[in-house]
Amino acid sequence: MNVNFFEWLRDGVRQSVLLGVSDAIEQIGTPADSDELHPNVAALLVGETEQPKVTRGRAANNRKRLGKSLKDMNSTTKK
C-alpha cells in the first residue's frame, strides 16, 4: 500500500470537485435540447483555440527579489 500525502490530497480534491459538479448539475439541470450555443459560451470556445502569449520571462526580470540568493550568501561567508 503506497501512502502518499499529496496523492491522497489530490484524490480528495478531485472527488470533491466531481461531487460539486454533480450536485450543481442536479440543482441547475441540463440545458434545453437546442443546437444553438449562447453567444458568450461560443466566444469562450473560440478563445480556447487560440494560444496565449507567453510573457513569463520578461515579467520575471522586472520583479524585485526578496531576500538573498545563494551567490549573495556565499560571497558574504567567504569574506
URURGI-V81391 format. One record per residue. PSI is psi as a letter, one per 20 degrees, with the letter a starting at -180 (NA if undefined). Layout:
psi=(PSI,PSI)
This chain:
psi=(p,o,o,p,g,h,g,g,g,g,h,g,g,g,g,g,g,g,h,g,g,g,h,g,h,g,g,h,r,q,q,q,n,q,i,p,q,q,h,h,g,h,h,g,h,h,h,h,h,q,p,q,p,o,k,h,g,h,h,h,h,i,q,p,q,p,a,q,r,h,g,g,h,h,h,h,h,h,NA)
